[in-house]
């Protein structure tokens, strides 16, 4: 019975990698067809509409604009300024949001009191604060960093708070019964148990921060992709506007696909309640 059933089970499992490969191959081909079709439609529209250089430049014009800005050294400078601001603002958000969320989550009464407050501030977009922040600091680096920090802080603290409160109390009570100090409970129980929620909050916070840095650069920044789009629009350089939009999407997809999403998935698999 055992010998006869093993080949059958193996034969059932065998085609799965092949089916997965075919699915990925078919999905990649479909994506390539969609992109090529979109580029072809874009190129066609740019040929039939009036004044395409202003309203819809052709893909070739956008590519030429990118090479021109690369040759002049402008494009790497804009990209670096945007990424640098994101690193500073989101880094401050992580340094403040994770400890803040843990401290709030340690006490049920405090967490229930601050829960609606965090939810309230999380619902207010950072761009809504720009007018008053510009009154304080004007069009400066501090203004953009503050908007990124504000946008990142509350999603991170909110998710950390939820993660701490979701830890079963039996583990905390068991550590207390064994005589563990509050610091050791936080180190050995609270922090590991909240890591999946922390990873989710980090991904969400940086995602919101990416939008905030672009919006902040448009209104208060000096140099950067958002600043490039805004200034190009003022002088009808539509090719640079489209180039900036494309770079914003490509950079975020790359950051999320190769850094944030694997970090979140690995953390959840290692520390979360996951059935392997």
VOPAGU-2260 file (C-alpha; in pm, 1 decimal, decimal comma):
REM VOPAGU-2260
SITE   aa  ch    i         X         Y         Z
SITE  UNK   A    0       0,0       0,0       0,0
SITE  UNK   A    1     274,8     243,4      93,0
SITE  UNK   A    2     486,3     167,0    -214,5
SITE  UNK   A    3     189,4     202,2    -447,2
SITE  UNK   A    4      71,3     531,4    -299,4
SITE  UNK   A    5     410,8     710,0    -312,3
SITE  UNK   A    6     438,0     735,3    -693,8
SITE  UNK   A    7      76,1     854,0    -714,0
SITE  UNK   A    8     144,0    1133,2    -464,0
SITE  UNK   A    9     463,4    1223,5    -644,8
SITE  UNK   A   10     283,1    1233,7    -977,0
SITE  UNK   A   11      24,6    1466,7    -832,3
SITE  UNK   A   12     290,2    1704,9    -702,5
SITE  UNK   A   13     511,9    1686,9   -1007,1
SITE  UNK   A   14     322,7    1908,7   -1253,8
SITE  UNK   A   15     280,6    2196,1   -1006,3
SITE  UNK   A   16     616,4    2366,6   -1074,5
SITE  UNK   A   17     549,5    2329,7   -1445,6
SITE  UNK   A   18     202,8    2483,0   -1411,0
SITE  UNK   A   19     349,0    2767,1   -1200,6
SITE  UNK   A   20     616,7    2829,4   -1464,0
SITE  UNK   A   21     354,4    2838,8   -1737,7
SITE  UNK   A   22     138,8    3074,5   -1532,5
SITE  UNK   A   23     428,4    3313,3   -1468,6
SITE  UNK   A   24     535,4    3293,3   -1830,9
SITE  UNK   A   25     182,1    3364,9   -1949,9
SITE  UNK   A   26     146,2    3648,6   -1697,2
SITE  UNK   A   27     474,8    3801,3   -1811,9
SITE  UNK   A   28     369,2    3780,3   -2175,2
SITE  UNK   A   29      33,4    3939,6   -2097,0
SITE  UNK   A   30     204,6    4223,6   -1907,9
SITE  UNK   A   31     447,2    4280,0   -2195,2
SITE  UNK   A   32     157,1    4287,4   -2441,8
SITE  UNK   A   33     -29,3    4540,7   -2228,6
SITE  UNK   A   34     278,6    4764,5   -2200,9
SITE  UNK   A   35     354,1    4744,4   -2571,7
SITE  UNK   A   36      -9,1    4810,2   -2656,9
SITE  UNK   A   37     -14,7    5110,1   -2424,8
SITE  UNK   A   38     304,5    5250,1   -2578,4
SITE  UNK   A   39     164,9    5199,6   -2928,4
SITE  UNK   A   40    -159,7    5378,0   -2837,4
SITE  UNK   A   41      39,2    5656,9   -2672,1
SITE  UNK   A   42     256,9    5699,3   -2983,5
SITE  UNK   A   43     -51,3    5702,4   -3207,5
SITE  UNK   A   44    -233,8    5963,1   -2999,9
SITE  UNK   A   45      73,0    6185,6   -2991,0
SITE  UNK   A   46      68,2    6187,7   -3372,5
SITE  UNK   A   47    -298,9    6276,7   -3420,2
SITE  UNK   A   48    -365,6    6533,3   -3145,8
SITE  UNK   A   49    -281,7    6901,3   -3202,6
SITE  UNK   A   50      27,9    7041,4   -3032,4
SITE  UNK   A   51     157,4    6708,4   -2898,6
SITE  UNK   A   52     468,2    6866,2   -2745,6
SITE  UNK   A   53     243,3    7045,5   -2497,6
SITE  UNK   A   54     -45,4    6803,4   -2442,7
SITE  UNK   A   55      98,6    6453,2   -2499,4
SITE  UNK   A   56     460,2    6417,8   -2614,8
SITE  UNK   A   57     552,7    6093,8   -2786,8
SITE  UNK   A   58     743,3    5817,7   -2602,3
SITE  UNK   A   59    1051,6    5904,5   -2805,5
SITE  UNK   A   60    1035,0    6265,6   -2689,9
SITE  UNK   A   61    1014,2    6157,4   -2326,7
SITE  UNK   A   62    1309,8    5920,5   -2370,8
SITE  UNK   A   63    1511,9    6196,5   -2537,6
SITE  UNK   A   64    1425,7    6428,4   -2247,6
SITE  UNK   A   65    1551,8    6169,1   -1999,1
SITE  UNK   A   66    1883,6    6129,1   -2183,7
SITE  UNK   A   67    1920,0    6505,8   -2207,9
SITE  UNK   A   68    1869,6    6549,7   -1832,7
SITE  UNK   A   69    2105,3    6261,0   -1761,5
SITE  UNK   A   70    2371,5    6417,6   -1982,3
SITE  UNK   A   71    2336,2    6748,8   -1798,1
SITE  UNK   A   72    2349,6    6573,8   -1458,4
SITE  UNK   A   73    2009,9    6705,2   -1349,4
SITE  UNK   A   74    1812,8    6381,8   -1328,6
SITE  UNK   A   75    2043,5    6195,0   -1084,7
SITE  UNK   A   76    2047,0    6504,1    -862,4
SITE  UNK   A   77    1665,1    6522,7    -857,2
SITE  UNK   A   78    1631,1    6150,2    -780,2
SITE  UNK   A   79    1890,3    6164,5    -502,6
SITE  UNK   A   80    1725,3    6464,9    -337,8
SITE  UNK   A   81    1388,0    6287,5    -331,2
SITE  UNK   A   82    1530,0    5962,0    -194,0
SITE  UNK   A   83    1738,8    6146,5      66,3
SITE  UNK   A   84    1435,5    6334,2     197,0
SITE  UNK   A   85    1237,2    6011,0     213,2
SITE  UNK   A   86    1516,6    5842,1     410,8
SITE  UNK   A   87    1537,9    6124,4     663,9
SITE  UNK   A   88    1163,2    6175,5     708,9
SITE  UNK   A   89    1067,9    5808,7     721,5
SITE  UNK   A   90    1369,4    5729,1     941,3
SITE  UNK   A   91    1252,7    5985,9    1196,1
SITE  UNK   A   92     902,9    5842,4    1168,6
SITE  UNK   A   93    1034,9    5494,6    1251,3
SITE  UNK   A   94    1246,0    5617,4    1542,6
SITE  UNK   A   95     948,3    5796,3    1696,7
SITE  UNK   A   96     654,2    5583,1    1584,2
SITE  UNK   A   97     770,7    5236,2    1694,3
SITE  UNK   A   98     857,1    5326,7    2059,4
SITE  UNK   A   99     547,8    5549,0    2079,7
SITE  UNK   A  100     320,9    5267,8    1962,6
SITE  UNK   A  101     479,2    5018,1    2203,0
SITE  UNK   A  102     441,9    5254,3    2500,1
SITE  UNK   A  103      77,0    5318,0    2418,7
SITE  UNK   A  104       5,8    4948,7    2373,6
SITE  UNK   A  105     149,1    4846,4    2711,7
SITE  UNK   A  106    -149,6    4986,5    2898,6
SITE  UNK   A  107    -504,4    4902,7    2785,3
SITE  UNK   A  108    -656,3    5221,4    2928,8
SITE  UNK   A  109    -396,2    5443,4    2761,1
SITE  UNK   A  110    -427,5    5258,0    2429,9
SITE  UNK   A  111    -807,5    5289,9    2431,2
SITE  UNK   A  112    -773,5    5661,5    2504,1
SITE  UNK   A  113    -517,7    5728,2    2229,0
SITE  UNK   A  114    -672,0    5496,3    1967,5
SITE  UNK   A  115    -924,2    5755,2    1836,3
SITE  UNK   A  116    -658,9    6028,9    1856,0
SITE  UNK   A  117    -420,6    5830,5    1637,5
SITE  UNK   A  118    -704,8    5745,1    1402,7
SITE  UNK   A  119    -796,5    6114,3    1380,7
SITE  UNK   A  120    -446,0    6233,2    1291,0
SITE  UNK   A  121    -393,9    5940,8    1054,1
SITE  UNK   A  122    -697,8    6056,2     855,9
SITE  UNK   A  123    -550,1    6405,2     803,2
SITE  UNK   A  124    -319,8    6399,1     503,7
SITE  UNK   A  125      21,2    6555,7     545,8
SITE  UNK   A  126     -44,1    6778,6     245,2
SITE  UNK   A  127    -323,0    6944,6     446,8
SITE  UNK   A  128     -61,1    7066,9     696,6
SITE  UNK   A  129     162,0    7224,1     433,1
SITE  UNK   A  130       2,6    7572,3     445,1
SITE  UNK   A  131      55,6    7616,5     818,9
SITE  UNK   A  132     399,1    7451,5     812,9
SITE  UNK   A  133     502,3    7688,5     532,8
SITE  UNK   A  134     396,8    7977,2     756,7
SITE  UNK   A  135     637,7    7845,1    1021,0
SITE  UNK   A  136     939,0    7757,0     804,3
SITE  UNK   A  137     857,3    7875,1     452,9
SITE  UNK   A  138     970,5    7682,8     144,7
SITE  UNK   A  139    1254,5    7499,3     312,7
SITE  UNK   A  140    1396,1    7154,7     371,1
SITE  UNK   A  141    1245,7    7148,4     722,5
SITE  UNK   A  142     896,6    7188,8     577,9
SITE  UNK   A  143     925,8    6887,1     348,8
SITE  UNK   A  144    1088,5    6669,8     617,6
SITE  UNK   A  145     818,1    6760,0     869,7
SITE  UNK   A  146     540,8    6665,0     627,1
SITE  UNK   A  147     707,3    6327,9     557,4
SITE  UNK   A  148     759,1    6267,8     929,9
SITE  UNK   A  149     397,6    6351,4    1010,5
SITE  UNK   A  150     267,2    6130,4     729,8
SITE  UNK   A  151     480,4    5830,8     836,6
SITE  UNK   A  152     444,9    5863,5    1211,5
SITE  UNK   A  153      79,4    5786,5    1269,2
SITE  UNK   A  154      37,9    5479,8    1041,3
SITE  UNK   A  155     347,7    5328,0    1203,7
SITE  UNK   A  156     238,5    5404,5    1562,3
SITE  UNK   A  157    -117,0    5291,8    1486,6
SITE  UNK   A  158      -7,1    4951,4    1353,5
SITE  UNK   A  159     243,8    4900,4    1636,7
SITE  UNK   A  160     -29,1    4977,6    1890,1
SITE  UNK   A  161    -259,4    4720,8    1730,4
SITE  UNK   A  162      22,0    4464,3    1721,6
SITE  UNK   A  163     101,4    4508,4    2091,8
SITE  UNK   A  164    -263,6    4485,1    2193,6
SITE  UNK   A  165    -313,2    4169,8    1984,6
SITE  UNK   A  166     -51,7    3970,8    2181,7
SITE  UNK   A  167    -230,6    3711,2    2401,1
SITE  UNK   A  168    -217,6    3816,4    2764,8
SITE  UNK   A  169    -134,8    3462,5    2871,7
SITE  UNK   A  170     224,4    3509,6    2753,6
SITE  UNK   A  171     268,2    3832,2    2947,1
SITE  UNK   A  172     112,1    3681,1    3259,1
SITE  UNK   A  173     337,2    3375,4    3229,9
SITE  UNK   A  174     647,4    3595,7    3221,1
SITE  UNK   A  175     524,9    3789,8    3522,3
SITE  UNK   A  176     465,5    3464,6    3711,3
SITE  UNK   A  177     826,4    3368,3    3641,5
SITE  UNK   A  178     941,0    3699,9    3790,7
SITE  UNK   A  179    1042,8    3874,5    3468,6
SITE  UNK   A  180    1085,8    4250,6    3480,7
SITE  UNK   A  181     881,0    4485,2    3261,0
SITE  UNK   A  182    1183,8    4549,7    3041,6
SITE  UNK   A  183    1237,2    4178,6    2982,6
SITE  UNK   A  184     867,7    4128,7    2903,5
SITE  UNK   A  185     893,3    4400,7    2642,3
SITE  UNK   A  186    1212,6    4251,3    2499,0
SITE  UNK   A  187    1111,8    3883,4    2497,1
SITE  UNK   A  188     734,5    3897,7    2445,2
SITE  UNK   A  189     598,8    4235,6    2336,8
SITE  UNK   A  190     854,2    4327,1    2071,8
SITE  UNK   A  191     873,6    3983,6    1899,5
SITE  UNK   A  192     494,8    3946,1    1910,9
SITE  UNK   A  193     440,2    4288,9    1756,5
SITE  UNK   A  194     702,8    4250,2    1481,7
SITE  UNK   A  195     453,4    4147,8    1207,3
SITE  UNK   A  196     243,6    4456,0    1276,1
SITE  UNK   A  197     558,8    4668,8    1295,2
SITE  UNK   A  198     667,7    4543,3     952,0
SITE  UNK   A  199     324,0    4618,9     807,8
SITE  UNK   A  200     328,9    4965,5     963,9
SITE  UNK   A  201     675,2    5033,2     822,4
SITE  UNK   A  202     561,9    4941,0     471,7
SITE  UNK   A  203     246,9    5152,2     495,7
SITE  UNK   A  204     426,6    5445,3     657,6
SITE  UNK   A  205     701,6    5460,5     396,3
SITE  UNK   A  206     439,1    5427,8     122,5
SITE  UNK   A  207     252,3    5728,5     259,4
SITE  UNK   A  208     583,2    5909,1     306,9
SITE  UNK   A  209     671,3    5857,1     -60,3
SITE  UNK   A  210     354,2    6037,8    -161,5
SITE  UNK   A  211     422,0    6310,2      93,3
SITE  UNK   A  212     774,5    6379,9     -29,8
SITE  UNK   A  213     648,6    6429,6    -386,3
SITE  UNK   A  214     368,3    6661,0    -274,1
SITE  UNK   A  215     599,9    6850,4     -39,0
SITE  UNK   A  216     859,0    6904,2    -311,6
SITE  UNK   A  217     593,5    7039,3    -546,4
SITE  UNK   A  218     485,7    7310,8    -304,2
SITE  UNK   A  219     778,8    7374,2     -72,4
SITE  UNK   A  220    1082,5    7184,2    -194,9
SITE  UNK   A  221    1386,6    7287,9    -390,4
SITE  UNK   A  222    1504,3    7025,0    -638,9
SITE  UNK   A  223    1369,0    6672,0    -641,9
SITE  UNK   A  224    1125,1    6483,5    -863,8
SITE  UNK   A  225     820,5    6666,9    -731,0
SITE  UNK   A  226     993,1    7001,5    -782,3
SITE  UNK   A  227    1093,9    6891,6   -1134,6
SITE  UNK   A  228     733,6    6808,3   -1226,3
SITE  UNK   A  229     595,9    7131,9   -1084,0
SITE  UNK   A  230     852,0    7359,8   -1249,1
SITE  UNK   A  231     827,3    7174,6   -1581,8
SITE  UNK   A  232     449,4    7223,3   -1581,5
SITE  UNK   A  233     492,5    7597,4   -1534,2
SITE  UNK   A  234     697,6    7627,1   -1854,5
SITE  UNK   A  235     499,7    7368,2   -2057,7
SITE  UNK   A  236     773,2    7102,3   -2058,6
SITE  UNK   A  237     521,5    6818,8   -2066,5
SITE  UNK   A  238     784,3    6558,5   -2154,1
SITE  UNK   A  239     959,9    6626,2   -1824,4
SITE  UNK   A  240     627,9    6603,8   -1639,5
SITE  UNK   A  241     560,6    6258,9   -1786,8
SITE  UNK   A  242     920,8    6154,8   -1719,5
SITE  UNK   A  243     888,6    6257,1   -1353,9
SITE  UNK   A  244     561,0    6066,1   -1317,5
SITE  UNK   A  245     716,8    5754,9   -1469,5
SITE  UNK   A  246    1023,0    5775,7   -1244,4
SITE  UNK   A  247     806,6    5815,6    -933,8
SITE  UNK   A  248     616,6    5498,0   -1019,6
SITE  UNK   A  249     926,4    5298,3   -1118,1
SITE  UNK   A  250    1122,8    5395,8    -807,8
SITE  UNK   A  251     837,3    5309,7    -572,7
SITE  UNK   A  252     763,2    4974,5    -741,4
SITE  UNK   A  253    1133,7    4886,5    -715,2
SITE  UNK   A  254    1156,4    4990,1    -349,2
SITE  UNK   A  255     838,2    4808,9    -252,1
SITE  UNK   A  256     903,5    4495,1    -459,3
SITE  UNK   A  257    1265,7    4433,7    -362,1
SITE  UNK   A  258    1285,8    4576,7      -9,0
SITE  UNK   A  259     962,6    4649,0     176,6
SITE  UNK   A  260     745,0    4359,4      65,3
SITE  UNK   A  261    1012,8    4090,2     121,8
SITE  UNK   A  262    1088,5    4244,8     462,4
SITE  UNK   A  263     720,7    4231,1     559,8
SITE  UNK   A  264     673,7    3875,9     427,5
SITE  UNK   A  265     987,0    3741,9     600,6
SITE  UNK   A  266     889,3    3904,9     930,0
SITE  UNK   A  267     536,7    3763,4     920,0
SITE  UNK   A  268     662,2    3415,8     829,8
SITE  UNK   A  269     921,0    3417,8    1107,4
SITE  UNK   A  270     727,1    3582,3    1388,7
SITE  UNK   A  271     360,6    3574,8    1283,8
SITE  UNK   A  272      98,9    3307,2    1328,3
SITE  UNK   A  273     148,7    3154,4     982,9
SITE  UNK   A  274      69,4    2801,3     870,9
SITE  UNK   A  275     368,1    2685,9     668,8
